[in-house]
Amino acid sequence: MQIERAEWRTTLAGCKVIIHQHLDTSLTLMIAGHRVGHYSAEGKLLTPLTKKQIKAMIQEL
């Protein structure tokens, strides 16, 4: 899975990720107590992106 950019850290490279699998088969990814993503079982992002994340994605294009 590709983890979306975080506002609280410049890069998430090298961070340990905790993955929680819920009873509805969705997944939540946590890094240092921060929720960095909520995904369907198929890997589709379920959490809406923040304006800052959208801006960062546009700048990469």
All heavy atoms as TSV, in Angstrom:
chain	resi	resn	atom	element	x	y	z
A	1	MET	N	N	0.833	-1.185	0.000
A	1	MET	CA	C	0.000	0.000	0.000
A	1	MET	C	C	0.873	1.242	0.000
A	1	MET	O	O	1.939	1.249	0.608
A	1	MET	CB	C	-0.886	0.041	1.238
A	1	MET	CG	C	-2.015	-0.897	1.215
A	1	MET	SD	S	-3.024	-0.629	2.672
A	1	MET	CE	C	-4.037	-2.029	2.521
A	2	GLN	N	N	0.391	2.250	-0.649
A	2	GLN	CA	C	1.080	3.535	-0.652
A	2	GLN	C	C	0.479	4.391	0.455
A	2	GLN	O	O	-0.716	4.660	0.453
A	2	GLN	CB	C	0.907	4.228	-2.005
A	2	GLN	CG	C	1.578	5.573	-2.104
A	2	GLN	CD	C	3.097	5.473	-2.070
A	2	GLN	OE1	O	3.658	4.571	-2.664
A	2	GLN	NE2	N	3.730	6.381	-1.386
A	3	ILE	N	N	1.292	4.790	1.408
A	3	ILE	CA	C	0.822	5.627	2.509
A	3	ILE	C	C	0.805	7.073	2.043
A	3	ILE	O	O	1.771	7.562	1.454
A	3	ILE	CB	C	1.717	5.459	3.749
A	3	ILE	CG1	C	1.685	4.002	4.218
A	3	ILE	CG2	C	1.282	6.395	4.863
A	3	ILE	CD1	C	2.636	3.700	5.339
A	4	GLU	N	N	-0.301	7.758	2.311
A	4	GLU	CA	C	-0.434	9.162	1.933
A	4	GLU	C	C	0.499	10.033	2.779
A	4	GLU	O	O	0.920	9.635	3.856
A	4	GLU	CB	C	-1.886	9.617	2.131
A	4	GLU	CG	C	-2.897	8.786	1.367
A	4	GLU	CD	C	-2.680	8.797	-0.130
A	4	GLU	OE1	O	-2.293	9.840	-0.677
A	4	GLU	OE2	O	-2.881	7.753	-0.755
A	5	ARG	N	N	0.789	11.224	2.275
A	5	ARG	CA	C	1.654	12.150	3.014
A	5	ARG	C	C	1.039	12.526	4.355
A	5	ARG	O	O	-0.171	12.646	4.476
A	5	ARG	CB	C	1.865	13.426	2.217
A	5	ARG	CG	C	2.818	13.249	1.102
A	5	ARG	CD	C	3.115	14.597	0.487
A	5	ARG	NE	N	4.104	14.377	-0.545
A	5	ARG	CZ	C	5.170	15.123	-0.701
A	5	ARG	NH1	N	5.353	16.162	0.062
A	5	ARG	NH2	N	6.028	14.855	-1.642
A	6	ALA	N	N	1.889	12.738	5.326
A	6	ALA	CA	C	1.444	13.152	6.658
A	6	ALA	C	C	1.805	14.612	6.872
A	6	ALA	O	O	2.871	15.068	6.461
A	6	ALA	CB	C	2.108	12.293	7.723
A	7	GLU	N	N	0.902	15.348	7.521
A	7	GLU	CA	C	1.155	16.757	7.810
A	7	GLU	C	C	2.154	16.938	8.938
A	7	GLU	O	O	2.837	17.943	9.019
A	7	GLU	CB	C	-0.155	17.453	8.168
A	7	GLU	CG	C	-1.157	17.472	7.047
A	7	GLU	CD	C	-2.474	18.102	7.458
A	7	GLU	OE1	O	-2.541	18.683	8.560
A	7	GLU	OE2	O	-3.428	17.999	6.698
A	8	TRP	N	N	2.275	15.959	9.797
A	8	TRP	CA	C	3.071	16.088	11.016
A	8	TRP	C	C	4.507	15.618	10.850
A	8	TRP	O	O	5.289	15.694	11.783
A	8	TRP	CB	C	2.393	15.329	12.154
A	8	TRP	CG	C	2.030	13.920	11.804
A	8	TRP	CD1	C	0.882	13.500	11.183
A	8	TRP	CD2	C	2.807	12.749	12.003
A	8	TRP	NE1	N	0.907	12.148	10.998
A	8	TRP	CE2	C	2.080	11.651	11.490
A	8	TRP	CE3	C	4.062	12.506	12.565
A	8	TRP	CZ2	C	2.557	10.357	11.530
A	8	TRP	CZ3	C	4.518	11.201	12.595
A	8	TRP	CH2	C	3.778	10.154	12.088
A	9	ARG	N	N	4.878	15.123	9.648
A	9	ARG	CA	C	6.244	14.644	9.430
A	9	ARG	C	C	6.585	14.773	7.958
A	9	ARG	O	O	5.751	14.511	7.098
A	9	ARG	CB	C	6.331	13.182	9.876
A	9	ARG	CG	C	7.721	12.633	9.902
A	9	ARG	CD	C	7.707	11.220	10.463
A	9	ARG	NE	N	9.014	10.628	10.249
A	9	ARG	CZ	C	9.734	10.085	11.196
A	9	ARG	NH1	N	9.269	10.031	12.421
A	9	ARG	NH2	N	10.903	9.567	10.933
A	10	THR	N	N	7.817	15.151	7.647
A	10	THR	CA	C	8.191	15.358	6.249
A	10	THR	C	C	8.252	14.058	5.454
A	10	THR	O	O	7.916	14.037	4.282
A	10	THR	CB	C	9.554	16.070	6.139
A	10	THR	OG1	O	10.529	15.319	6.856
A	10	THR	CG2	C	9.478	17.472	6.697
A	11	THR	N	N	8.665	12.978	6.075
A	11	THR	CA	C	8.697	11.681	5.409
A	11	THR	C	C	8.367	10.575	6.398
A	11	THR	O	O	8.663	10.686	7.583
A	11	THR	CB	C	10.069	11.401	4.754
A	11	THR	OG1	O	10.025	10.136	4.101
A	11	THR	CG2	C	11.195	11.430	5.750
A	12	LEU	N	N	7.745	9.539	5.890
A	12	LEU	CA	C	7.411	8.389	6.732
A	12	LEU	C	C	8.335	7.214	6.434
A	12	LEU	O	O	8.144	6.125	6.954
A	12	LEU	CB	C	5.956	7.986	6.520
A	12	LEU	CG	C	4.924	9.042	6.918
A	12	LEU	CD1	C	3.525	8.593	6.528
A	12	LEU	CD2	C	4.995	9.331	8.396
A	13	ALA	N	N	9.347	7.456	5.621
A	13	ALA	CA	C	10.298	6.405	5.268
A	13	ALA	C	C	10.992	5.887	6.523
A	13	ALA	O	O	11.436	6.656	7.372
A	13	ALA	CB	C	11.331	6.938	4.288
A	14	GLY	N	N	11.068	4.576	6.657
A	14	GLY	CA	C	11.747	3.955	7.786
A	14	GLY	C	C	10.924	3.831	9.053
A	14	GLY	O	O	11.377	3.255	10.031
A	15	CYS	N	N	9.696	4.369	9.036
A	15	CYS	CA	C	8.836	4.284	10.220
A	15	CYS	C	C	8.198	2.904	10.321
A	15	CYS	O	O	7.876	2.287	9.314
A	15	CYS	CB	C	7.730	5.330	10.146
A	15	CYS	SG	S	8.304	7.017	10.259
A	16	LYS	N	N	8.017	2.447	11.539
A	16	LYS	CA	C	7.316	1.181	11.764
A	16	LYS	C	C	5.813	1.441	11.718
A	16	LYS	O	O	5.328	2.393	12.312
A	16	LYS	CB	C	7.695	0.587	13.107
A	16	LYS	CG	C	9.122	0.107	13.143
A	16	LYS	CD	C	9.450	-0.567	14.446
A	16	LYS	CE	C	10.899	-1.018	14.425
A	16	LYS	NZ	N	11.268	-1.721	15.648
A	17	VAL	N	N	5.113	0.591	11.004
A	17	VAL	CA	C	3.674	0.741	10.810
A	17	VAL	C	C	2.949	-0.371	11.562
A	17	VAL	O	O	3.349	-1.524	11.509
A	17	VAL	CB	C	3.316	0.652	9.307
A	17	VAL	CG1	C	1.827	0.733	9.097
A	17	VAL	CG2	C	4.030	1.740	8.525
A	18	ILE	N	N	1.906	-0.006	12.266
A	18	ILE	CA	C	1.027	-0.983	12.903
A	18	ILE	C	C	-0.244	-1.037	12.069
A	18	ILE	O	O	-0.858	-0.004	11.785
A	18	ILE	CB	C	0.704	-0.602	14.355
A	18	ILE	CG1	C	1.980	-0.593	15.192
A	18	ILE	CG2	C	-0.334	-1.570	14.942
A	18	ILE	CD1	C	1.789	-0.086	16.602
A	19	ILE	N	N	-0.629	-2.243	11.662
A	19	ILE	CA	C	-1.821	-2.417	10.845
A	19	ILE	C	C	-2.896	-3.086	11.696
A	19	ILE	O	O	-2.673	-4.144	12.269
A	19	ILE	CB	C	-1.521	-3.287	9.608
A	19	ILE	CG1	C	-0.429	-2.630	8.772
A	19	ILE	CG2	C	-2.788	-3.509	8.797
A	19	ILE	CD1	C	0.074	-3.481	7.640
A	20	HIS	N	N	-4.047	-2.430	11.765
A	20	HIS	CA	C	-5.193	-2.981	12.484
A	20	HIS	C	C	-6.200	-3.482	11.454
A	20	HIS	O	O	-6.610	-2.726	10.585
A	20	HIS	CB	C	-5.869	-1.907	13.350
A	20	HIS	CG	C	-4.991	-1.338	14.401
A	20	HIS	ND1	N	-4.836	-1.934	15.628
A	20	HIS	CD2	C	-4.217	-0.222	14.414
A	20	HIS	CE1	C	-4.006	-1.205	16.355
A	20	HIS	NE2	N	-3.610	-0.167	15.639
A	21	GLN	N	N	-6.567	-4.760	11.532
A	21	GLN	CA	C	-7.603	-5.296	10.658
A	21	GLN	C	C	-8.889	-5.366	11.465
A	21	GLN	O	O	-8.945	-5.995	12.521
A	21	GLN	CB	C	-7.233	-6.673	10.130
A	21	GLN	CG	C	-8.247	-7.195	9.139
A	21	GLN	CD	C	-7.825	-8.508	8.506
A	21	GLN	OE1	O	-6.936	-9.191	9.000
A	21	GLN	NE2	N	-8.462	-8.850	7.418
A	22	HIS	N	N	-9.921	-4.709	10.961
A	22	HIS	CA	C	-11.196	-4.625	11.666
A	22	HIS	C	C	-12.125	-5.759	11.248
A	22	HIS	O	O	-11.900	-6.419	10.229
A	22	HIS	CB	C	-11.840	-3.259	11.394
A	22	HIS	CG	C	-10.946	-2.113	11.752
A	22	HIS	ND1	N	-10.720	-1.720	13.056
A	22	HIS	CD2	C	-10.185	-1.303	10.982
A	22	HIS	CE1	C	-9.870	-0.702	13.061
A	22	HIS	NE2	N	-9.523	-0.424	11.819
A	23	LEU	N	N	-13.173	-5.967	12.021
A	23	LEU	CA	C	-14.115	-7.049	11.736
A	23	LEU	C	C	-14.819	-6.876	10.392
A	23	LEU	O	O	-15.232	-7.849	9.780
A	23	LEU	CB	C	-15.143	-7.161	12.866
A	23	LEU	CG	C	-14.578	-7.602	14.211
A	23	LEU	CD1	C	-15.657	-7.552	15.279
A	23	LEU	CD2	C	-13.963	-8.986	14.118
A	24	ASP	N	N	-14.938	-5.613	9.920
A	24	ASP	CA	C	-15.560	-5.387	8.609
A	24	ASP	C	C	-14.547	-5.535	7.471
A	24	ASP	O	O	-14.819	-5.177	6.338
A	24	ASP	CB	C	-16.216	-4.011	8.552
A	24	ASP	CG	C	-15.225	-2.865	8.683
A	24	ASP	OD1	O	-14.020	-3.124	8.877
A	24	ASP	OD2	O	-15.653	-1.703	8.593
A	25	THR	N	N	-13.370	-6.057	7.762
A	25	THR	CA	C	-12.234	-6.328	6.855
A	25	THR	C	C	-11.482	-5.074	6.415
A	25	THR	O	O	-10.552	-5.168	5.638
A	25	THR	CB	C	-12.635	-7.149	5.598
A	25	THR	OG1	O	-13.448	-6.348	4.739
A	25	THR	CG2	C	-13.327	-8.436	5.981
A	26	SER	N	N	-11.864	-3.894	6.912
A	26	SER	CA	C	-11.093	-2.698	6.579
A	26	SER	C	C	-9.792	-2.698	7.384
A	26	SER	O	O	-9.652	-3.429	8.364
A	26	SER	CB	C	-11.901	-1.427	6.860
A	26	SER	OG	O	-12.157	-1.302	8.241
A	27	LEU	N	N	-8.829	-1.886	6.956
A	27	LEU	CA	C	-7.522	-1.803	7.598
A	27	LEU	C	C	-7.242	-0.366	8.020
A	27	LEU	O	O	-7.540	0.573	7.280
A	27	LEU	CB	C	-6.422	-2.250	6.636
A	27	LEU	CG	C	-6.559	-3.636	6.035
A	27	LEU	CD1	C	-5.554	-3.816	4.911
A	27	LEU	CD2	C	-6.367	-4.688	7.093
A	28	THR	N	N	-6.649	-0.201	9.196
A	28	THR	CA	C	-6.196	1.109	9.642
A	28	THR	C	C	-4.695	1.027	9.857
A	28	THR	O	O	-4.209	0.100	10.504
A	28	THR	CB	C	-6.886	1.523	10.955
A	28	THR	OG1	O	-8.296	1.604	10.729
A	28	THR	CG2	C	-6.394	2.877	11.445
A	29	LEU	N	N	-3.967	1.991	9.288
A	29	LEU	CA	C	-2.519	2.042	9.449
A	29	LEU	C	C	-2.179	3.128	10.453
A	29	LEU	O	O	-2.651	4.258	10.341
A	29	LEU	CB	C	-1.836	2.353	8.118
A	29	LEU	CG	C	-1.632	1.166	7.179
A	29	LEU	CD1	C	-2.925	0.539	6.780
A	29	LEU	CD2	C	-0.822	1.566	5.989
A	30	MET	N	N	-1.343	2.769	11.443
A	30	MET	CA	C	-0.943	3.694	12.499
A	30	MET	C	C	0.578	3.808	12.535
A	30	MET	O	O	1.275	2.800	12.418
A	30	MET	CB	C	-1.422	3.192	13.858
A	30	MET	CG	C	-2.908	2.926	13.977
A	30	MET	SD	S	-3.890	4.392	14.162
A	30	MET	CE	C	-3.406	4.960	15.761
A	31	ILE	N	N	1.062	5.028	12.692
A	31	ILE	CA	C	2.484	5.283	12.877
A	31	ILE	C	C	2.616	6.231	14.063
A	31	ILE	O	O	2.047	7.327	14.047
A	31	ILE	CB	C	3.132	5.911	11.624
A	31	ILE	CG1	C	3.080	4.935	10.453
A	31	ILE	CG2	C	4.573	6.334	11.914
A	31	ILE	CD1	C	3.622	5.503	9.154
A	32	ALA	N	N	3.340	5.795	15.080
A	32	ALA	CA	C	3.598	6.613	16.280
A	32	ALA	C	C	2.316	7.196	16.860
A	32	ALA	O	O	2.266	8.350	17.246
A	32	ALA	CB	C	4.593	7.726	15.947
A	33	GLY	N	N	1.251	6.389	16.887
A	33	GLY	CA	C	-0.004	6.844	17.462
A	33	GLY	C	C	-0.870	7.682	16.546
A	33	GLY	O	O	-1.949	8.119	16.931
A	34	HIS	N	N	-0.417	7.925	15.324
A	34	HIS	CA	C	-1.175	8.705	14.347
A	34	HIS	C	C	-1.809	7.773	13.331
A	34	HIS	O	O	-1.154	6.875	12.812
A	34	HIS	CB	C	-0.264	9.677	13.584
A	34	HIS	CG	C	0.332	10.731	14.443
A	34	HIS	ND1	N	-0.300	11.911	14.716
A	34	HIS	CD2	C	1.519	10.780	15.087
A	34	HIS	CE1	C	0.467	12.653	15.487
A	34	HIS	NE2	N	1.585	11.976	15.740
A	35	ARG	N	N	-3.081	7.987	13.029
A	35	ARG	CA	C	-3.736	7.213	11.984
A	35	ARG	C	C	-3.335	7.811	10.637
A	35	ARG	O	O	-3.625	8.978	10.358
A	35	ARG	CB	C	-5.259	7.277	12.146
A	35	ARG	CG	C	-5.976	6.381	11.162
A	35	ARG	CD	C	-7.427	6.327	11.477
A	35	ARG	NE	N	-8.135	7.149	10.511
A	35	ARG	CZ	C	-9.436	7.134	10.351
A	35	ARG	NH1	N	-10.189	6.403	11.128
A	35	ARG	NH2	N	-9.999	7.880	9.441
A	36	VAL	N	N	-2.640	7.042	9.825
A	36	VAL	CA	C	-2.152	7.549	8.540
A	36	VAL	C	C	-2.952	7.028	7.363
A	36	VAL	O	O	-2.716	7.429	6.235
A	36	VAL	CB	C	-0.648	7.240	8.335
A	36	VAL	CG1	C	0.188	7.990	9.339
A	36	VAL	CG2	C	-0.376	5.758	8.396
A	37	GLY	N	N	-3.918	6.168	7.631
A	37	GLY	CA	C	-4.762	5.696	6.549
A	37	GLY	C	C	-5.787	4.694	7.024
A	37	GLY	O	O	-5.576	3.976	7.987
A	38	HIS	N	N	-6.917	4.702	6.346
A	38	HIS	CA	C	-7.985	3.732	6.594
A	38	HIS	C	C	-8.372	3.212	5.223
A	38	HIS	O	O	-8.792	3.980	4.360
A	38	HIS	CB	C	-9.155	4.413	7.293
A	38	HIS	CG	C	-10.228	3.460	7.704
A	38	HIS	ND1	N	-11.183	3.796	8.612
A	38	HIS	CD2	C	-10.500	2.191	7.353
A	38	HIS	CE1	C	-12.005	2.782	8.796
A	38	HIS	NE2	N	-11.602	1.800	8.021
A	39	TYR	N	N	-8.199	1.917	5.013
A	39	TYR	CA	C	-8.347	1.318	3.692
A	39	TYR	C	C	-9.360	0.191	3.706
A	39	TYR	O	O	-9.544	-0.483	4.716
A	39	TYR	CB	C	-6.994	0.747	3.228
A	39	TYR	CG	C	-5.922	1.784	3.100
A	39	TYR	CD1	C	-5.127	2.124	4.187
A	39	TYR	CD2	C	-5.693	2.429	1.906
A	39	TYR	CE1	C	-4.140	3.082	4.088
A	39	TYR	CE2	C	-4.697	3.394	1.783
A	39	TYR	CZ	C	-3.923	3.714	2.882
A	39	TYR	OH	O	-2.952	4.665	2.777
A	40	SER	N	N	-9.980	-0.028	2.542
A	40	SER	CA	C	-10.854	-1.189	2.383
A	40	SER	C	C	-9.970	-2.430	2.273
A	40	SER	O	O	-8.752	-2.326	2.126
A	40	SER	CB	C	-11.695	-1.042	1.118
A	40	SER	OG	O	-10.865	-1.132	-0.035
A	41	ALA	N	N	-10.572	-3.591	2.320
A	41	ALA	CA	C	-9.816	-4.842	2.199
A	41	ALA	C	C	-9.097	-4.930	0.851
A	41	ALA	O	O	-8.069	-5.576	0.722
A	41	ALA	CB	C	-10.745	-6.034	2.372
A	42	GLU	N	N	-9.617	-4.234	-0.153
A	42	GLU	CA	C	-9.006	-4.225	-1.485
A	42	GLU	C	C	-7.891	-3.194	-1.614
A	42	GLU	O	O	-7.241	-3.098	-2.640
A	42	GLU	CB	C	-10.070	-3.950	-2.556
A	42	GLU	CG	C	-11.113	-5.044	-2.680
A	42	GLU	CD	C	-12.181	-4.965	-1.589
A	42	GLU	OE1	O	-12.449	-3.869	-1.077
A	42	GLU	OE2	O	-12.710	-6.026	-1.229
A	43	GLY	N	N	-7.682	-2.383	-0.579
A	43	GLY	CA	C	-6.614	-1.386	-0.603
A	43	GLY	C	C	-7.059	-0.001	-1.015
A	43	GLY	O	O	-6.244	0.895	-1.181
A	44	LYS	N	N	-8.361	0.231	-1.163
A	44	LYS	CA	C	-8.877	1.550	-1.540
A	44	LYS	C	C	-8.897	2.460	-0.313
A	44	LYS	O	O	-9.371	2.067	0.758
A	44	LYS	CB	C	-10.285	1.418	-2.122
A	44	LYS	CG	C	-10.872	2.723	-2.558
A	44	LYS	CD	C	-12.267	2.535	-3.122
A	44	LYS	CE	C	-12.854	3.899	-3.448
A	44	LYS	NZ	N	-14.257	3.812	-3.815
A	45	LEU	N	N	-8.390	3.673	-0.464
A	45	LEU	CA	C	-8.355	4.637	0.631
A	45	LEU	C	C	-9.771	5.032	1.027
A	45	LEU	O	O	-10.565	5.445	0.184
A	45	LEU	CB	C	-7.555	5.877	0.219
A	45	LEU	CG	C	-7.373	6.957	1.270
A	45	LEU	CD1	C	-6.515	6.424	2.413
A	45	LEU	CD2	C	-6.727	8.183	0.662
A	46	LEU	N	N	-10.101	4.908	2.292
A	46	LEU	CA	C	-11.436	5.245	2.787
A	46	LEU	C	C	-11.474	6.597	3.482
A	46	LEU	O	O	-12.527	7.201	3.590
A	46	LEU	CB	C	-11.935	4.165	3.762
A	46	LEU	CG	C	-12.106	2.769	3.170
A	46	LEU	CD1	C	-12.509	1.789	4.264
A	46	LEU	CD2	C	-13.126	2.773	2.054
A	47	THR	N	N	-10.344	7.064	3.979
A	47	THR	CA	C	-10.320	8.363	4.657
A	47	THR	C	C	-10.186	9.466	3.617
A	47	THR	O	O	-9.427	9.343	2.660
A	47	THR	CB	C	-9.146	8.465	5.647
A	47	THR	OG1	O	-7.948	8.120	4.966
A	47	THR	CG2	C	-9.330	7.590	6.839
A	48	PRO	N	N	-10.917	10.544	3.788
A	48	PRO	CA	C	-10.765	11.645	2.838
A	48	PRO	C	C	-9.405	12.314	3.002
A	48	PRO	O	O	-8.863	12.387	4.108
A	48	PRO	CB	C	-11.895	12.604	3.213
A	48	PRO	CG	C	-12.229	12.275	4.623
A	48	PRO	CD	C	-11.891	10.820	4.816
A	49	LEU	N	N	-8.838	12.774	1.898
A	49	LEU	CA	C	-7.558	13.473	1.937
A	49	LEU	C	C	-7.763	14.894	2.445
A	49	LEU	O	O	-8.784	15.521	2.161
A	49	LEU	CB	C	-6.942	13.521	0.537
A	49	LEU	CG	C	-6.596	12.181	-0.098
A	49	LEU	CD1	C	-6.114	12.405	-1.519
A	49	LEU	CD2	C	-5.563	11.449	0.705
A	50	THR	N	N	-6.791	15.404	3.177
A	50	THR	CA	C	-6.842	16.795	3.623
A	50	THR	C	C	-6.456	17.700	2.462
A	50	THR	O	O	-5.874	17.253	1.468
A	50	THR	CB	C	-5.878	17.038	4.791
A	50	THR	OG1	O	-4.544	16.839	4.325
A	50	THR	CG2	C	-6.172	16.111	5.963
A	51	LYS	N	N	-6.758	18.975	2.571
A	51	LYS	CA	C	-6.392	19.928	1.524
A	51	LYS	C	C	-4.877	19.952	1.318
A	51	LYS	O	O	-4.393	20.066	0.205
A	51	LYS	CB	C	-6.904	21.326	1.877
A	51	LYS	CG	C	-8.400	21.447	1.795
A	51	LYS	CD	C	-8.858	22.843	2.162
A	51	LYS	CE	C	-10.367	22.909	2.145
A	51	LYS	NZ	N	-10.859	24.232	2.533
A	52	LYS	N	N	-4.137	19.823	2.401
A	52	LYS	CA	C	-2.680	19.834	2.324
A	52	LYS	C	C	-2.168	18.603	1.570
A	52	LYS	O	O	-1.239	18.697	0.774
A	52	LYS	CB	C	-2.086	19.899	3.729
A	52	LYS	CG	C	-0.639	20.265	3.778
A	52	LYS	CD	C	-0.219	20.528	5.211
A	52	LYS	CE	C	1.182	21.085	5.260
A	52	LYS	NZ	N	1.586	21.417	6.624
A	53	GLN	N	N	-2.782	17.439	1.796
A	53	GLN	CA	C	-2.386	16.225	1.086
A	53	GLN	C	C	-2.694	16.343	-0.408
A	53	GLN	O	O	-1.890	15.945	-1.249
A	53	GLN	CB	C	-3.102	15.006	1.670
A	53	GLN	CG	C	-2.603	14.598	3.032
A	53	GLN	CD	C	-3.473	13.523	3.653
A	53	GLN	OE1	O	-4.690	13.548	3.520
A	53	GLN	NE2	N	-2.854	12.577	4.328
A	54	ILE	N	N	-3.845	16.908	-0.738
A	54	ILE	CA	C	-4.211	17.094	-2.148
A	54	ILE	C	C	-3.232	18.043	-2.826
A	54	ILE	O	O	-2.773	17.788	-3.937
A	54	ILE	CB	C	-5.667	17.617	-2.265
A	54	ILE	CG1	C	-6.638	16.540	-1.777
A	54	ILE	CG2	C	-5.980	18.041	-3.694
A	54	ILE	CD1	C	-8.053	17.024	-1.591
A	55	LYS	N	N	-2.878	19.135	-2.157
A	55	LYS	CA	C	-1.936	20.109	-2.701
A	55	LYS	C	C	-0.570	19.452	-2.952
A	55	LYS	O	O	0.050	19.666	-3.979
A	55	LYS	CB	C	-1.782	21.293	-1.745
A	55	LYS	CG	C	-0.909	22.388	-2.267
A	55	LYS	CD	C	-0.862	23.556	-1.283
A	55	LYS	CE	C	0.081	24.615	-1.773
A	55	LYS	NZ	N	0.195	25.730	-0.820
A	56	ALA	N	N	-0.120	18.617	-2.011
A	56	ALA	CA	C	1.168	17.937	-2.150
A	56	ALA	C	C	1.146	16.979	-3.324
A	56	ALA	O	O	2.124	16.872	-4.064
A	56	ALA	CB	C	1.504	17.201	-0.862
A	57	MET	N	N	0.030	16.284	-3.534
A	57	MET	CA	C	-0.078	15.355	-4.649
A	57	MET	C	C	-0.046	16.088	-5.995
A	57	MET	O	O	0.573	15.643	-6.950
A	57	MET	CB	C	-1.369	14.535	-4.535
A	57	MET	CG	C	-1.343	13.504	-3.421
A	57	MET	SD	S	-2.901	12.667	-3.161
A	57	MET	CE	C	-3.161	11.895	-4.730
A	58	ILE	N	N	-0.704	17.240	-6.048
A	58	ILE	CA	C	-0.730	18.034	-7.280
A	58	ILE	C	C	0.668	18.554	-7.611
A	58	ILE	O	O	1.087	18.552	-8.765
A	58	ILE	CB	C	-1.746	19.196	-7.148
A	58	ILE	CG1	C	-3.171	18.629	-7.112
A	58	ILE	CG2	C	-1.601	20.189	-8.291
A	58	ILE	CD1	C	-4.234	19.632	-6.758
A	59	GLN	N	N	1.409	18.967	-6.595
A	59	GLN	CA	C	2.755	19.489	-6.805
A	59	GLN	C	C	3.691	18.412	-7.339
A	59	GLN	O	O	4.628	18.708	-8.058
A	59	GLN	CB	C	3.312	20.074	-5.513
A	59	GLN	CG	C	2.649	21.377	-5.126
A	59	GLN	CD	C	3.156	21.900	-3.789
A	59	GLN	OE1	O	3.849	21.210	-3.058
A	59	GLN	NE2	N	2.802	23.128	-3.476
A	60	GLU	N	N	3.442	17.147	-6.985
A	60	GLU	CA	C	4.290	16.049	-7.458
A	60	GLU	C	C	4.092	15.766	-8.934
A	60	GLU	O	O	4.951	15.210	-9.590
A	60	GLU	CB	C	4.013	14.784	-6.645
A	60	GLU	CG	C	4.534	14.858	-5.238
A	60	GLU	CD	C	4.221	13.612	-4.443
A	60	GLU	OE1	O	3.608	12.680	-4.983
A	60	GLU	OE2	O	4.577	13.572	-3.262
A	61	LEU	N	N	2.898	16.128	-9.467
A	61	LEU	CA	C	2.611	15.876	-10.880
A	61	LEU	C	C	3.300	16.887	-11.714
A	61	LEU	O	O	4.060	17.147	-12.310
A	61	LEU	CB	C	1.102	15.957	-11.155
A	61	LEU	CG	C	0.266	14.949	-10.389
A	61	LEU	CD1	C	-1.204	15.228	-10.655
A	61	LEU	CD2	C	0.593	13.542	-10.823
